[in-house]
Every structure is written in C-alpha cells, then in structure tokens.
Amino acid sequence: MKKLLPQVDEWYRRRLRMVIWKQWKRIGARLRNLIKLGIAKYKAREYANTRKGYWHTANSPILSTSITNERLKQAGYIFFTDHYRKVGVN
C-alpha cells in the first residue's frame, strides 16, 4: 500500500485539477481564476487560451503551481496517503 497510494494520489490530484479546469469553461473565467491564484497576467492569458485538452492541461506546470496540493487540502479534499498515515494501519 505504501507504494500504491502515492501513485493513486498523483492520479487523483491530476483528476481534481482537470475537473477544476473544466469547471472554468470560458477563457475569461480561466484568466480571472488564474490571476486570483497568483499567476502573472501574461502567463495567465497564455494558459487560459490553450488549445490543449483538459487532461494534458491538468498536468501542466501552470496548474500544478497555482492549484497546489495545499490548496486542494484547504478546499477539503482528502488524500489517500494522508488518511493511511492517520489511521496507522501496518
């Protein structure tokens, strides 16, 4: 489980980022939200206009630096490895 859960968590976080990106349907919404998350305006404009697919964009550096793991935890998402450590199952 110690080897499997980090891989599952990586996939889970990427999937969450993809869903969030998908919810920001329009370019204007993506631009506003990226700027809110602290991305420079010119970079936010560049990434908001991307033609890449949702899954590809979810793995991009722009989303992994703006929608960080800490932000996902603050939003209330629970990761499997954290829960596994908390429960303390050996």
C-alpha positions as CSV (number, residue, x, y, z in Angstrom):
1,M,0.0,0.0,0.0
2,K,2.9,2.4,0.7
3,K,4.0,2.2,-2.9
4,L,0.5,2.2,-4.4
5,L,-1.2,5.0,-2.6
6,P,1.3,7.8,-3.7
7,Q,0.6,6.8,-7.3
8,V,-3.1,6.8,-6.8
9,D,-2.8,10.2,-5.1
10,E,-0.9,11.7,-8.1
11,W,-3.7,10.5,-10.4
12,Y,-6.4,11.8,-8.0
13,R,-4.8,15.3,-7.8
14,R,-4.4,15.5,-11.5
15,R,-8.0,14.4,-12.0
16,L,-9.1,17.1,-9.5
17,R,-7.2,19.8,-11.4
18,M,-8.7,18.6,-14.6
19,V,-12.2,18.9,-13.1
20,I,-11.5,22.4,-11.8
21,W,-10.1,23.5,-15.2
22,K,-13.2,22.0,-16.8
23,Q,-15.5,24.0,-14.5
24,W,-13.8,27.2,-15.6
25,K,-15.4,26.8,-19.0
26,R,-14.6,30.1,-20.6
27,I,-11.4,31.8,-21.3
28,G,-12.4,34.8,-19.2
29,A,-13.2,32.6,-16.2
30,R,-9.9,30.8,-16.6
31,L,-8.0,34.1,-16.8
32,R,-9.7,35.6,-13.8
33,N,-9.1,32.5,-11.7
34,L,-5.5,32.0,-12.6
35,I,-4.8,35.7,-11.8
36,K,-6.6,35.2,-8.4
37,L,-4.3,32.2,-7.7
38,G,-1.2,34.4,-8.2
39,I,-0.2,33.7,-11.8
40,A,1.3,36.6,-13.7
41,K,-1.2,38.3,-16.1
42,Y,0.7,37.5,-19.3
43,K,1.2,33.8,-18.3
44,A,-2.5,33.5,-17.2
45,R,-3.6,34.9,-20.6
46,E,-1.3,32.4,-22.4
47,Y,-2.6,29.4,-20.5
48,A,-6.2,30.5,-20.5
49,N,-6.1,30.4,-24.3
50,T,-4.5,27.0,-24.5
51,R,-6.0,24.6,-27.0
52,K,-4.7,21.5,-25.3
53,G,-7.1,19.0,-23.8
54,Y,-8.2,19.0,-20.2
55,W,-6.1,16.0,-19.1
56,H,-3.0,17.5,-20.7
57,T,-3.5,20.9,-19.1
58,A,-4.1,19.3,-15.7
59,N,-0.5,18.0,-15.8
60,S,0.9,21.4,-16.9
61,P,3.2,23.4,-14.6
62,I,0.8,26.3,-14.5
63,L,-2.0,24.3,-12.8
64,S,0.3,22.4,-10.5
65,T,1.8,25.6,-9.3
66,S,-1.5,27.5,-9.0
67,I,-3.7,24.7,-7.7
68,T,-1.2,23.3,-5.2
69,N,-1.7,20.2,-3.0
70,E,-2.1,22.6,0.0
71,R,-4.9,24.5,-1.8
72,L,-6.7,21.2,-2.5
73,K,-6.4,20.2,1.1
74,Q,-7.7,23.6,2.2
75,A,-10.7,23.0,-0.1
76,G,-11.5,19.9,1.8
77,Y,-10.1,17.1,-0.4
78,I,-8.6,14.2,1.5
79,F,-5.6,12.3,0.1
80,F,-5.2,8.5,0.5
81,T,-1.7,8.6,1.8
82,D,-2.6,11.2,4.5
83,H,-5.5,9.1,5.6
84,Y,-3.4,5.9,5.5
85,R,-0.8,7.6,7.8
86,K,-3.5,9.0,10.1
87,V,-5.2,5.6,10.5
88,G,-1.8,4.0,11.1
89,V,-2.5,0.6,9.5
90,N,0.6,-1.5,9.2
